[in-house]
Amino acid sequence: MSTNDDDQPLTKDETLRRMEQDRARLEADIKHSRDDLRATEGNPPLRRAAGDWRRADESGHNEEDEKRG
């Protein structure tokens, strides 16, 4: 059984309230993950270069890399 900060057993209502909060938080995380996936569908992959994220073109290289030599 869960306990509160005072190490007293939680009431049924408090347990249900916390479960609802957890469920809502998880549903929001899932929604954001799905939105992120949808936003990147069909886009060229991101890659890490020079400490920042830049979008690589379809061939996998980046014009900024070519400018640097």
Wavefront OBJ file of the C-alpha trace (Angstrom):
o trace
v 0.000 0.000 0.000
v 1.231 3.504 -0.813
v 1.980 6.006 1.881
v 1.952 9.770 2.005
v 4.773 12.004 3.228
v 3.878 11.316 6.876
v 4.119 7.517 6.368
v 0.387 7.211 6.949
v -1.536 4.861 4.655
v -3.238 6.703 1.809
v -6.982 6.820 1.689
v -8.771 5.138 -1.168
v -9.688 8.547 -2.610
v -6.072 9.768 -2.474
v -4.838 6.563 -4.109
v -7.401 6.909 -6.906
v -6.532 10.590 -7.363
v -2.837 9.764 -7.739
v -3.606 6.945 -10.148
v -5.676 9.325 -12.287
v -2.834 11.870 -12.280
v -0.361 9.186 -13.345
v -2.699 7.980 -16.097
v -3.221 11.523 -17.399
v 0.535 12.141 -17.372
v 1.223 8.914 -19.284
v -1.500 9.664 -21.845
v 0.001 13.121 -22.424
v 3.476 11.581 -22.877
v 2.087 9.112 -25.420
v 0.286 11.887 -27.304
v 3.449 14.015 -27.455
v 5.485 11.027 -28.665
v 2.949 10.296 -31.398
v 2.903 13.975 -32.416
v 6.705 13.972 -32.603
v 6.666 10.883 -34.805
v 4.045 12.375 -37.115
v 6.020 15.613 -37.379
v 9.121 13.775 -38.587
v 7.450 11.395 -41.068
v 8.888 11.852 -44.527
v 11.571 14.288 -43.374
v 15.265 13.645 -43.899
v 16.957 12.232 -40.803
v 18.477 14.486 -38.199
v 22.079 13.923 -37.327
v 24.398 15.285 -34.705
v 27.210 17.447 -36.041
v 29.329 20.184 -34.472
v 27.283 20.221 -31.280
v 23.922 21.030 -32.855
v 21.149 19.274 -34.741
v 20.924 19.950 -38.425
v 18.863 18.258 -41.062
v 20.894 16.197 -43.488
v 19.792 16.062 -47.081
v 18.717 12.772 -48.666
v 22.300 11.815 -49.554
v 23.285 12.000 -45.893
v 25.671 14.956 -46.128
v 25.219 18.506 -45.004
v 26.262 21.661 -46.857
v 27.678 23.130 -43.635
v 30.122 20.201 -43.433
v 31.263 20.873 -47.004
v 31.893 24.558 -46.241
v 34.180 23.608 -43.363
v 36.248 21.376 -45.614
l 1 2 3 4 5 6 7 8 9 10 11 12 13 14 15 16 17 18 19 20 21 22 23 24 25 26 27 28 29 30 31 32 33 34 35 36 37 38 39 40 41 42 43 44 45 46 47 48 49 50 51 52 53 54 55 56 57 58 59 60 61 62 63 64 65 66 67 68 69
